[in-house]
Amino acid sequence: MNRLAEAIAGQGGKRALILSTPHQKAEAERIAASLGPLAAGLFHDATMHTPVDVTERAMAAYNAAGADCVVAIGGGSTIGLGKAIAYRNDAPQIVVATTYAGSEVTPILGQTENG
């Protein structure tokens, strides 16, 4: 079992929604494939400043997939989206940071709405 799968299981997760930006979609797909049945689905529309409408679409994907945790692959945009999902439903979140954005080490969630 790879370390990400161990981290998901360690948080009690069985069905992770994998989050990424459109730019990192291929990497997220590769990671999801490596997780096999632990990957419940993929949402690849994470956007800078965590727009509320994007979060609502991600929440719909989370619910439709029957996910019980999120895995954010990327930097601040994806990590912020993971935080927004966790804030709304108390889901465990795991971060695979690909850049240093600061979001991965802070409890702060910033969101934008209507521009």
N, CA, C and O atoms as a printed pandas DataFrame, in Angstrom:
     atom_number atom_name residue_name chain_id  residue_number  x_coord  y_coord  z_coord
0              1         N          MET        A               1    0.858   -1.175    0.000
1              2        CA          MET        A               1    0.000    0.000    0.000
2              3         C          MET        A               1    0.903    1.237    0.000
3              4         O          MET        A               1    1.874    1.299    0.755
4              5         N          ASN        A               2    0.583    2.220   -0.847
5              6        CA          ASN        A               2    1.428    3.408   -0.867
6              7         C          ASN        A               2    1.114    4.326    0.316
7              8         O          ASN        A               2    0.126    4.122    1.022
8              9         N          ARG        A               3    1.947    5.321    0.525
9             10        CA          ARG        A               3    1.807    6.184    1.708
10            11         C          ARG        A               3    0.528    7.001    1.686
11            12         O          ARG        A               3   -0.050    7.257    2.742
12            13         N          LEU        A               4    0.072    7.418    0.517
13            14        CA          LEU        A               4   -1.177    8.174    0.440
14            15         C          LEU        A               4   -2.353    7.289    0.839
15            16         O          LEU        A               4   -3.234    7.729    1.576
16            17         N          ALA        A               5   -2.376    6.071    0.370
17            18        CA          ALA        A               5   -3.427    5.134    0.757
18            19         C          ALA        A               5   -3.402    4.908    2.271
19            20         O          ALA        A               5   -4.453    4.834    2.908
20            21         N          GLU        A               6   -2.213    4.800    2.837
21            22        CA          GLU        A               6   -2.090    4.642    4.285
22            23         C          GLU        A               6   -2.616    5.869    5.022
23            24         O          GLU        A               6   -3.255    5.744    6.067
24            25         N          ALA        A               7   -2.346    7.055    4.475
25            26        CA          ALA        A               7   -2.831    8.291    5.103
26            27         C          ALA        A               7   -4.356    8.370    5.047
27            28         O          ALA        A               7   -4.993    8.788    6.013
28            29         N          ILE        A               8   -4.937    7.971    3.924
29            30        CA          ILE        A               8   -6.399    7.965    3.802
30            31         C          ILE        A               8   -6.995    7.008    4.833
31            32         O          ILE        A               8   -7.899    7.374    5.585
32            33         N          ALA        A               9   -6.485    5.798    4.858
33            34        CA          ALA        A               9   -6.981    4.805    5.817
34            35         C          ALA        A               9   -6.758    5.265    7.250
35            36         O          ALA        A               9   -7.595    5.025    8.120
36            37         N          GLY        A              10   -5.638    5.921    7.495
37            38        CA          GLY        A              10   -5.330    6.408    8.831
38            39         C          GLY        A              10   -6.309    7.466    9.325
39            40         O          GLY        A              10   -6.476    7.645   10.531
40            41         N          GLN        A              11   -6.944    8.154    8.412
41            42        CA          GLN        A              11   -7.969    9.138    8.758
42            43         C          GLN        A              11   -9.372    8.514    8.789
43            44         O          GLN        A              11  -10.367    9.206    9.005
44            45         N          GLY        A              12   -9.429    7.212    8.571
45            46        CA          GLY        A              12  -10.712    6.522    8.562
46            47         C          GLY        A              12  -11.415    6.587    7.223
47            48         O          GLY        A              12  -12.586    6.223    7.118
48            49         N          GLY        A              13  -10.708    7.052    6.187
49            50        CA          GLY        A              13  -11.311    7.197    4.865
50            51         C          GLY        A              13  -11.376    5.896    4.099
51            52         O          GLY        A              13  -10.510    5.029    4.215
52            53         N          LYS        A              14  -12.425    5.789    3.317
53            54        CA          LYS        A              14  -12.603    4.628    2.436
54            55         C          LYS        A              14  -12.861    5.060    0.993
55            56         O          LYS        A              14  -12.660    4.279    0.063
56            57         N          ARG        A              15  -13.317    6.333    0.805
57            58        CA          ARG        A              15  -13.668    6.839   -0.529
58            59         C          ARG        A              15  -13.271    8.312   -0.621
59            60         O          ARG        A              15  -14.012    9.191   -0.180
60            61         N          ALA        A              16  -12.105    8.572   -1.194
61            62        CA          ALA        A              16  -11.569    9.930   -1.269
62            63         C          ALA        A              16  -11.937   10.605   -2.583
63            64         O          ALA        A              16  -11.806   10.017   -3.657
64            65         N          LEU        A              17  -12.401   11.850   -2.483
65            66        CA          LEU        A              17  -12.553   12.685   -3.675
66            67         C          LEU        A              17  -11.209   13.364   -3.886
67            68         O          LEU        A              17  -10.712   14.058   -2.999
68            69         N          ILE        A              18  -10.622   13.163   -5.059
69            70        CA          ILE        A              18   -9.320   13.726   -5.390
70            71         C          ILE        A              18   -9.545   15.094   -6.037
71            72         O          ILE        A              18  -10.299   15.212   -7.003
72            73         N          LEU        A              19   -8.890   16.118   -5.503
73            74        CA          LEU        A              19   -9.044   17.495   -5.971
74            75         C          LEU        A              19   -7.782   17.958   -6.684
75            76         O          LEU        A              19   -6.667   17.631   -6.277
76            77         N          SER        A              20   -7.975   18.728   -7.760
77            78        CA          SER        A              20   -6.843   19.345   -8.450
78            79         C          SER        A              20   -7.340   20.553   -9.239
79            80         O          SER        A              20   -8.542   20.799   -9.340
80            81         N          THR        A              21   -6.398   21.291   -9.789
81            82        CA          THR        A              21   -6.729   22.336  -10.754
82            83         C          THR        A              21   -6.803   21.687  -12.132
83            84         O          THR        A              21   -6.355   20.553  -12.299
84            85         N          PRO        A              22   -7.362   22.385  -13.123
85            86        CA          PRO        A              22   -7.345   21.824  -14.481
86            87         C          PRO        A              22   -5.918   21.518  -14.957
87            88         O          PRO        A              22   -5.695   20.532  -15.659
88            89         N          HIS        A              23   -4.972   22.352  -14.577
89            90        CA          HIS        A              23   -3.577   22.177  -14.993
90            91         C          HIS        A              23   -2.972   20.882  -14.443
91            92         O          HIS        A              23   -2.108   20.287  -15.088
92            93         N          GLN        A              24   -3.410   20.442  -13.275
93            94        CA          GLN        A              24   -2.838   19.245  -12.644
94            95         C          GLN        A              24   -3.760   18.024  -12.756
95            96         O          GLN        A              24   -3.601   17.043  -12.031
96            97         N          LYS        A              25   -4.713   18.105  -13.668
97            98        CA          LYS        A              25   -5.676   17.011  -13.831
98            99         C          LYS        A              25   -4.985   15.677  -14.129
99           100         O          LYS        A              25   -5.342   14.661  -13.532
100          101         N          ALA        A              26   -4.022   15.659  -15.022
101          102        CA          ALA        A              26   -3.358   14.400  -15.392
102          103         C          ALA        A              26   -2.665   13.775  -14.176
103          104         O          ALA        A              26   -2.730   12.562  -13.979
104          105         N          GLU        A              27   -2.006   14.600  -13.365
105          106        CA          GLU        A              27   -1.348   14.092  -12.164
106          107         C          GLU        A              27   -2.382   13.534  -11.184
107          108         O          GLU        A              27   -2.171   12.480  -10.584
108          109         N          ALA        A              28   -3.495   14.244  -11.027
109          110        CA          ALA        A              28   -4.556   13.777  -10.131
110          111         C          ALA        A              28   -5.152   12.461  -10.635
111          112         O          ALA        A              28   -5.459   11.576   -9.836
112          113         N          GLU        A              29   -5.315   12.328  -11.932
113          114        CA          GLU        A              29   -5.830   11.080  -12.500
114          115         C          GLU        A              29   -4.871    9.928  -12.230
115          116         O          GLU        A              29   -5.299    8.819  -11.912
116          117         N          ARG        A              30   -3.572   10.193  -12.358
117          118        CA          ARG        A              30   -2.571    9.152  -12.094
118          119         C          ARG        A              30   -2.621    8.724  -10.630
119          120         O          ARG        A              30   -2.536    7.536  -10.319
120          121         N          ILE        A              31   -2.757    9.692   -9.744
121          122        CA          ILE        A              31   -2.830    9.381   -8.315
122          123         C          ILE        A              31   -4.112    8.618   -8.004
123          124         O          ILE        A              31   -4.096    7.648   -7.246
124          125         N          ALA        A              32   -5.214    9.054   -8.588
125          126        CA          ALA        A              32   -6.490    8.355   -8.372
126          127         C          ALA        A              32   -6.389    6.907   -8.844
127          128         O          ALA        A              32   -6.872    5.998   -8.168
128          129         N          ALA        A              33   -5.772    6.692   -9.988
129          130        CA          ALA        A              33   -5.618    5.325  -10.506
130          131         C          ALA        A              33   -4.770    4.483   -9.558
131          132         O          ALA        A              33   -5.041    3.296   -9.370
132          133         N          SER        A              34   -3.748    5.090   -8.962
133          134        CA          SER        A              34   -2.887    4.332   -8.049
134          135         C          SER        A              34   -3.614    3.961   -6.755
135          136         O          SER        A              34   -3.248    2.998   -6.081
136          137         N          LEU        A              35   -4.653    4.739   -6.414
137          138        CA          LEU        A              35   -5.414    4.463   -5.192
138          139         C          LEU        A              35   -6.491    3.405   -5.394
139          140         O          LEU        A              35   -7.030    2.879   -4.420
140          141         N          GLY        A              36   -6.807    3.090   -6.635
141          142        CA          GLY        A              36   -7.825    2.082   -6.912
142          143         C          GLY        A              36   -9.154    2.430   -6.271
143          144         O          GLY        A              36   -9.642    3.548   -6.436
144          145         N          PRO        A              37   -9.757    1.489   -5.538
145          146        CA          PRO        A              37  -11.091    1.713   -4.978
146          147         C          PRO        A              37  -11.137    2.780   -3.877
147          148         O          PRO        A              37  -12.225    3.202   -3.484
148          149         N          LEU        A              38   -9.981    3.223   -3.373
149          150        CA          LEU        A              38   -9.990    4.311   -2.390
150          151         C          LEU        A              38  -10.347    5.650   -3.033
151          152         O          LEU        A              38  -10.769    6.576   -2.341
152          153         N          ALA        A              39  -10.181    5.756   -4.349
153          154        CA          ALA        A              39  -10.523    6.991   -5.061
154          155         C          ALA        A              39  -11.987    6.934   -5.485
155          156         O          ALA        A              39  -12.370    6.133   -6.337
156          157         N          ALA        A              40  -12.794    7.796   -4.879
157          158        CA          ALA        A              40  -14.228    7.823   -5.181
158          159         C          ALA        A              40  -14.519    8.619   -6.438
159          160         O          ALA        A              40  -15.533    8.390   -7.097
160          161         N          GLY        A              41  -13.642    9.551   -6.779
161          162        CA          GLY        A              41  -13.857   10.395   -7.946
162          163         C          GLY        A              41  -12.817   11.490   -8.003
163          164         O          GLY        A              41  -11.917   11.563   -7.167
164          165         N          LEU        A              42  -12.955   12.342   -9.006
165          166        CA          LEU        A              42  -12.004   13.409   -9.256
166          167         C          LEU        A              42  -12.751   14.701   -9.532
167          168         O          LEU        A              42  -13.703   14.720  -10.312
168          169         N          PHE        A              43  -12.324   15.776   -8.895
169          170        CA          PHE        A              43  -12.838   17.109   -9.193
170          171         C          PHE        A              43  -11.616   17.944   -9.544
171          172         O          PHE        A              43  -10.760   18.182   -8.693
172          173         N          HIS        A              44  -11.532   18.388  -10.792
173          174        CA          HIS        A              44  -10.322   19.048  -11.272
174          175         C          HIS        A              44  -10.540   20.513  -11.642
175          176         O          HIS        A              44   -9.867   21.037  -12.530
176          177         N          ASP        A              45  -11.467   21.168  -10.972
177          178        CA          ASP        A              45  -11.754   22.575  -11.266
178          179         C          ASP        A              45  -11.418   23.513  -10.115
179          180         O          ASP        A              45  -12.011   24.587  -10.014
180          181         N          ALA        A              46  -10.484   23.138   -9.245
181          182        CA          ALA        A              46  -10.072   24.044   -8.172
182          183         C          ALA        A              46   -9.573   25.340   -8.796
183          184         O          ALA        A              46   -8.878   25.328   -9.812
184          185         N          THR        A              47   -9.937   26.454   -8.177
185          186        CA          THR        A              47   -9.665   27.774   -8.732
186          187         C          THR        A              47   -9.106   28.691   -7.648
187          188         O          THR        A              47   -9.461   28.573   -6.476
188          189         N          MET        A              48   -8.241   29.593   -8.050
189          190        CA          MET        A              48   -7.625   30.543   -7.127
190          191         C          MET        A              48   -8.677   31.326   -6.354
191          192         O          MET        A              48   -9.693   31.731   -6.918
192          193         N          HIS        A              49   -8.441   31.535   -5.084
193          194        CA          HIS        A              49   -9.289   32.295   -4.158
194          195         C          HIS        A              49  -10.576   31.555   -3.776
195          196         O          HIS        A              49  -11.473   32.160   -3.190
196          197         N          THR        A              50  -10.683   30.289   -4.088
197          198        CA          THR        A              50  -11.786   29.415   -3.677
198          199         C          THR        A              50  -13.158   30.077   -3.860
199          200         O          THR        A              50  -13.830   30.386   -2.876
200          201         N          PRO        A              51  -13.574   30.296   -5.110
201          202        CA          PRO        A              51  -14.911   30.850   -5.336
202          203         C          PRO        A              51  -15.998   29.922   -4.777
203          204         O          PRO        A              51  -15.914   28.702   -4.919
204          205         N          VAL        A              52  -16.998   30.502   -4.153
205          206        CA          VAL        A              52  -18.066   29.729   -3.525
206          207         C          VAL        A              52  -18.766   28.838   -4.545
207          208         O          VAL        A              52  -19.126   27.707   -4.218
208          209         N          ASP        A              53  -18.969   29.319   -5.778
209          210        CA          ASP        A              53  -19.655   28.488   -6.769
210          211         C          ASP        A              53  -18.844   27.250   -7.133
211          212         O          ASP        A              53  -19.421   26.202   -7.422
212          213         N          VAL        A              54  -17.521   27.353   -7.122
213          214        CA          VAL        A              54  -16.677   26.181   -7.375
214          215         C          VAL        A              54  -16.799   25.204   -6.204
215          216         O          VAL        A              54  -16.891   23.993   -6.403
216          217         N          THR        A              55  -16.797   25.738   -4.996
217          218        CA          THR        A              55  -16.956   24.888   -3.818
218          219         C          THR        A              55  -18.287   24.156   -3.856
219          220         O          THR        A              55  -18.355   22.977   -3.509
220          221         N          GLU        A              56  -19.341   24.837   -4.271
221          222        CA          GLU        A              56  -20.657   24.186   -4.355
222          223         C          GLU        A              56  -20.645   23.058   -5.378
223          224         O          GLU        A              56  -21.247   22.010   -5.145
224          225         N          ARG        A              57  -19.967   23.257   -6.514
225          226        CA          ARG        A              57  -19.859   22.175   -7.506
226          227         C          ARG        A              57  -19.023   21.026   -6.958
227          228         O          ARG        A              57  -19.338   19.860   -7.195
228          229         N          ALA        A              58  -17.959   21.349   -6.228
229          230        CA          ALA        A              58  -17.126   20.300   -5.626
230          231         C          ALA        A              58  -17.908   19.525   -4.573
231          232         O          ALA        A              58  -17.767   18.306   -4.467
232          233         N          MET        A              59  -18.729   20.221   -3.796
233          234        CA          MET        A              59  -19.566   19.543   -2.800
234          235         C          MET        A              59  -20.548   18.594   -3.480
235          236         O          MET        A              59  -20.786   17.489   -2.993
236          237         N          ALA        A              60  -21.117   19.026   -4.607
237          238        CA          ALA        A              60  -22.029   18.151   -5.355
238          239         C          ALA        A              60  -21.286   16.904   -5.839
239          240         O          ALA        A              60  -21.825   15.799   -5.782
240          241         N          ALA        A              61  -20.049   17.079   -6.315
241          242        CA          ALA        A              61  -19.244   15.936   -6.759
242          243         C          ALA        A              61  -18.905   15.026   -5.584
243          244         O          ALA        A              61  -18.929   13.802   -5.716
244          245         N          TYR        A              62  -18.592   15.616   -4.447
245          246        CA          TYR        A              62  -18.285   14.860   -3.234
246          247         C          TYR        A              62  -19.481   13.987   -2.845
247          248         O          TYR        A              62  -19.334   12.791   -2.593
248          249         N          ASN        A              63  -20.646   14.592   -2.802
249          250        CA          ASN        A              63  -21.856   13.857   -2.418
250          251         C          ASN        A              63  -22.225   12.796   -3.448
251          252         O          ASN        A              63  -22.588   11.678   -3.082
252          253         N          ALA        A              64  -22.134   13.135   -4.731
253          254        CA          ALA        A              64  -22.477   12.179   -5.788
254          255         C          ALA        A              64  -21.548   10.972   -5.775
255          256         O          ALA        A              64  -21.966    9.858   -6.091
256          257         N          ALA        A              65  -20.285   11.193   -5.409
257          258        CA          ALA        A              65  -19.302   10.103   -5.385
258          259         C          ALA        A              65  -19.406    9.255   -4.126
259          260         O          ALA        A              65  -18.795    8.189   -4.046
260          261         N          GLY        A              66  -20.167    9.712   -3.148
261          262        CA          GLY        A              66  -20.222    8.993   -1.875
262          263         C          GLY        A              66  -18.899    9.051   -1.136
263          264         O          GLY        A              66  -18.528    8.116   -0.426
264          265         N          ALA        A              67  -18.184   10.172   -1.312
265          266        CA          ALA        A              67  -16.866   10.321   -0.688
266          267         C          ALA        A              67  -17.001   10.523    0.819
267          268         O          ALA        A              67  -18.032   10.978    1.314
268          269         N          ASP        A              68  -15.935   10.173    1.531
269          270        CA          ASP        A              68  -15.912   10.404    2.977
270          271         C          ASP        A              68  -14.671   11.175    3.415
271          272         O          ASP        A              68  -14.457   11.389    4.608
272          273         N          CYS        A              69  -13.849   11.593    2.440
273          274        CA          CYS        A              69  -12.685   12.426    2.712
274          275         C          CYS        A              69  -12.225   13.061    1.405
275          276         O          CYS        A              69  -12.678   12.679    0.325
276          277         N          VAL        A              70  -11.326   14.029    1.511
277          278        CA          VAL        A              70  -10.779   14.663    0.315
278          279         C          VAL        A              70   -9.260   14.578    0.329
279          280         O          VAL        A              70   -8.625   14.591    1.383
280          281         N          VAL        A              71   -8.693   14.490   -0.877
281          282        CA          VAL        A              71   -7.252   14.545   -1.066
282          283         C          VAL        A              71   -6.989   15.689   -2.035
283          284         O          VAL        A              71   -7.398   15.634   -3.195
284          285         N          ALA        A              72   -6.309   16.721   -1.559
285          286        CA          ALA        A              72   -5.981   17.880   -2.382
286          287         C          ALA        A              72   -4.578   17.713   -2.949
287          288         O          ALA        A              72   -3.609   17.584   -2.202
288          289         N          ILE        A              73   -4.477   17.717   -4.280
289          290        CA          ILE        A              73   -3.201   17.599   -4.973
290          291         C          ILE        A              73   -2.881   18.967   -5.554
291          292         O          ILE        A              73   -3.597   19.433   -6.440
292          293         N          GLY        A              74   -1.835   19.620   -5.083
293          294        CA          GLY        A              74   -1.469   20.900   -5.677
294          295         C          GLY        A              74   -1.064   21.934   -4.665
295          296         O          GLY        A              74   -0.486   21.620   -3.624
296          297         N          GLY        A              75   -1.378   23.189   -4.986
297          298        CA          GLY        A              75   -1.010   24.323   -4.156
298          299         C          GLY        A              75   -2.217   24.956   -3.492
299          300         O          GLY        A              75   -3.187   24.274   -3.160
300          301         N          GLY        A              76   -2.150   26.255   -3.303
301          302        CA          GLY        A              76   -3.154   26.976   -2.539
302          303         C          GLY        A              76   -4.571   26.856   -3.054
303          304         O          GLY        A              76   -5.503   26.766   -2.254
304          305         N          SER        A              77   -4.767   26.851   -4.360
305          306        CA          SER        A              77   -6.122   26.765   -4.907
306          307         C          SER        A              77   -6.795   25.454   -4.517
307          308         O          SER        A              77   -7.942   25.440   -4.071
308          309         N          THR        A              78   -6.073   24.367   -4.689
309          310        CA          THR        A              78   -6.622   23.055   -4.381
310          311         C          THR        A              78   -6.737   22.829   -2.879
311          312         O          THR        A              78   -7.723   22.268   -2.400
312          313         N          ILE        A              79   -5.736   23.265   -2.148
313          314        CA          ILE        A              79   -5.767   23.114   -0.694
314          315         C          ILE        A              79   -6.915   23.933   -0.106
315          316         O          ILE        A              79   -7.611   23.471    0.798
316          317         N          GLY        A              80   -7.111   25.144   -0.616
317          318        CA          GLY        A              80   -8.230   25.976   -0.160
318          319         C          GLY        A              80   -9.568   25.311   -0.427
319          320         O          GLY        A              80  -10.472   25.376    0.406
320          321         N          LEU        A              81   -9.702   24.675   -1.577
321          322        CA          LEU        A              81  -10.945   23.962   -1.888
322          323         C          LEU        A              81  -11.151   22.800   -0.926
323          324         O          LEU        A              81  -12.268   22.568   -0.465
324          325         N          GLY        A              82  -10.093   22.074   -0.622
325          326        CA          GLY        A              82  -10.197   20.988    0.356
326          327         C          GLY        A              82  -10.651   21.501    1.708
327          328         O          GLY        A              82  -11.479   20.875    2.370
328          329         N          LYS        A              83  -10.107   22.649    2.123
329          330        CA          LYS        A              83  -10.528   23.249    3.389
330          331         C          LYS        A              83  -12.005   23.633    3.342
331          332         O          LYS        A              83  -12.731   23.423    4.313
332          333         N          ALA        A              84  -12.447   24.190    2.230
333          334        CA          ALA        A              84  -13.843   24.613    2.103
334          335         C          ALA        A              84  -14.784   23.418    2.202
335          336         O          ALA        A              84  -15.837   23.515    2.832
336          337         N          ILE        A              85  -14.425   22.300    1.593
337          338        CA          ILE        A              85  -15.243   21.086    1.690
338          339         C          ILE        A              85  -15.257   20.587    3.134
339          340         O          ILE        A              85  -16.316   20.269    3.675
340          341         N          ALA        A              86  -14.087   20.518    3.752
341          342        CA          ALA        A              86  -13.994   20.048    5.134
342          343         C          ALA        A              86  -14.780   20.953    6.082
343          344         O          ALA        A              86  -15.399   20.471    7.030
344          345         N          TYR        A              87  -14.757   22.243    5.830
345          346        CA          TYR        A              87  -15.502   23.197    6.660
346          347         C          TYR        A              87  -17.007   22.927    6.584
347          348         O          TYR        A              87  -17.721   23.049    7.579
348          349         N          ARG        A              88  -17.472   22.559    5.396
349          350        CA          ARG        A              88  -18.908   22.354    5.200
350          351         C          ARG        A              88  -19.414   21.018    5.739
351          352         O          ARG        A              88  -20.576   20.910    6.129
352          353         N          ASN        A              89  -18.548   19.994    5.763
353          354        CA          ASN        A              89  -19.059   18.690    6.195
354          355         C          ASN        A              89  -18.122   17.946    7.150
355          356         O          ASN        A              89  -18.321   16.760    7.413
356          357         N          ASP        A              90  -17.128   18.620    7.657
357          358        CA          ASP        A              90  -16.202   18.039    8.635
358          359         C          ASP        A              90  -15.475   16.808    8.103
359          360         O          ASP        A              90  -15.117   15.913    8.868
360          361         N          ALA        A              91  -15.261   16.765    6.795
361          362        CA          ALA        A              91  -14.553   15.638    6.182
362          363         C          ALA        A              91  -13.063   15.706    6.484
363          364         O          ALA        A              91  -12.489   16.795    6.508
364          365         N          PRO        A              92  -12.435   14.576    6.711
365          366        CA          PRO        A              92  -10.979   14.578    6.811
366          367         C          PRO        A              92  -10.386   15.027    5.471
367          368         O          PRO        A              92  -10.921   14.728    4.404
368          369         N          GLN        A              93   -9.285   15.741    5.555
369          370        CA          GLN        A              93   -8.608   16.176    4.336
370          371         C          GLN        A              93   -7.131   15.845    4.414
371          372         O          GLN        A              93   -6.496   15.982    5.459
372          373         N          ILE        A              94   -6.607   15.413    3.300
373          374        CA          ILE        A              94   -5.197   15.079    3.185
374          375         C          ILE        A              94   -4.643   15.943    2.060
375          376         O          ILE        A              94   -5.273   16.081    1.012
376          377         N          VAL        A              95   -3.482   16.515    2.272
377          378        CA          VAL        A              95   -2.873   17.414    1.304
378          379         C          VAL        A              95   -1.593   16.808    0.753
379          380         O          VAL        A              95   -0.724   16.373    1.509
380          381         N          VAL        A              96   -1.484   16.784   -0.567
381          382        CA          VAL        A              96   -0.243   16.439   -1.244
382          383         C          VAL        A              96    0.205   17.746   -1.905
383          384         O          VAL        A              96   -0.149   18.034   -3.048
384          385         N          ALA        A              97    0.983   18.520   -1.167
385          386        CA          ALA        A              97    1.399   19.844   -1.636
386          387         C          ALA        A              97    2.460   19.718   -2.724
387          388         O          ALA        A              97    3.464   19.026   -2.554
388          389         N          THR        A              98    2.225   20.393   -3.833
389          390        CA          THR        A              98    3.202   20.396   -4.930
390          391         C          THR        A              98    3.938   21.724   -5.009
391          392         O          THR        A              98    4.924   21.845   -5.735
392          393         N          THR        A              99    3.465   22.718   -4.269
393          394        CA          THR        A              99    4.133   24.009   -4.162
394          395         C          THR        A              99    3.962   24.486   -2.730
395          396         O          THR        A              99    3.104   23.992   -2.000
396          397         N          TYR        A             100    4.774   25.438   -2.338
397          398        CA          TYR        A             100    4.562   26.057   -1.030
398          399         C          TYR        A             100    3.660   27.263   -1.241
399          400         O          TYR        A             100    4.045   28.221   -1.912
400          401         N          ALA        A             101    2.476   27.220   -0.678
401          402        CA          ALA        A             101    1.527   28.319   -0.811
402          403         C          ALA        A             101    1.192   28.930    0.545
403          404         O          ALA        A             101    0.667   30.041    0.615
404          405         N          GLY        A             102    1.490   28.218    1.604
405          406        CA          GLY        A             102    1.146   28.672    2.946
406          407         C          GLY        A             102   -0.170   28.084    3.418
407          408         O          GLY        A             102   -0.355   27.866    4.616
408          409         N          SER        A             103   -1.080   27.828    2.503
409          410        CA          SER        A             103   -2.385   27.287    2.861
410          411         C          SER        A             103   -2.270   25.931    3.535
411          412         O          SER        A             103   -3.115   25.562    4.351
412          413         N          GLU        A             104   -1.234   25.196    3.198
413          414        CA          GLU        A             104   -1.068   23.853    3.759
414          415         C          GLU        A             104   -0.651   23.867    5.224
415          416         O          GLU        A             104   -0.664   22.823    5.877
416          417         N          VAL        A             105   -0.284   25.023    5.747
417          418        CA          VAL        A             105    0.154   25.081    7.142
418          419         C          VAL        A             105   -0.661   26.063    7.985
419          420         O          VAL        A             105   -0.260   26.408    9.097
420          421         N          THR        A             106   -1.784   26.505    7.468
421          422        CA          THR        A             106   -2.619   27.439    8.209
422          423         C          THR        A             106   -4.045   26.909    8.323
423          424         O          THR        A             106   -4.491   26.142    7.470
424          425         N          PRO        A             107   -4.764   27.315    9.374
425          426        CA          PRO        A             107   -6.173   26.921    9.496
426          427         C          PRO        A             107   -7.121   27.897    8.796
427          428         O          PRO        A             107   -8.339   27.750    8.895
428          429         N          ILE        A             108   -6.580   28.881    8.096
429          430        CA          ILE        A             108   -7.386   29.946    7.491
430          431         C          ILE        A             108   -8.012   29.467    6.186
431          432         O          ILE        A             108   -7.353   28.832    5.363
432          433         N          LEU        A             109   -9.296   29.784    6.011
433          434        CA          LEU        A             109  -10.005   29.516    4.756
434          435         C          LEU        A             109  -10.508   30.850    4.224
435          436         O          LEU        A             109  -11.283   31.538    4.889
436          437         N          GLY        A             110  -10.074   31.207    3.049
437          438        CA          GLY        A             110  -10.577   32.404    2.382
438          439         C          GLY        A             110  -11.385   31.981    1.177
439          440         O          GLY        A             110  -10.961   31.104    0.425
440          441         N          GLN        A             111  -12.538   32.587    0.981
441          442        CA          GLN        A             111  -13.400   32.270   -0.155
442          443         C          GLN        A             111  -13.847   33.571   -0.814
443          444         O          GLN        A             111  -13.894   34.619   -0.169
444          445         N          THR        A             112  -14.171   33.498   -2.093
445          446        CA          THR        A             112  -14.696   34.657   -2.799
446          447         C          THR        A             112  -16.084   34.344   -3.323
447          448         O          THR        A             112  -16.426   33.190   -3.581
448          449         N          GLU        A             113  -16.871   35.388   -3.474
449          450        CA          GLU        A             113  -18.222   35.220   -4.012
450          451         C          GLU        A             113  -18.593   36.450   -4.827
451          452         O          GLU        A             113  -18.319   37.583   -4.430
452          453         N          ASN        A             114  -19.217   36.210   -5.964
453          454        CA          ASN        A             114  -19.632   37.292   -6.871
454          455         C          ASN        A             114  -18.465   38.178   -7.270
455          456         O          ASN        A             114  -18.596   39.401   -7.318
456          457         N          GLY        A             115  -17.336   37.569   -7.555
457          458        CA          GLY        A             115  -16.157   38.304   -8.022
458          459         C          GLY        A             115  -15.347   38.855   -6.897
459          460         O          GLY        A             115  -14.324   39.498   -7.130
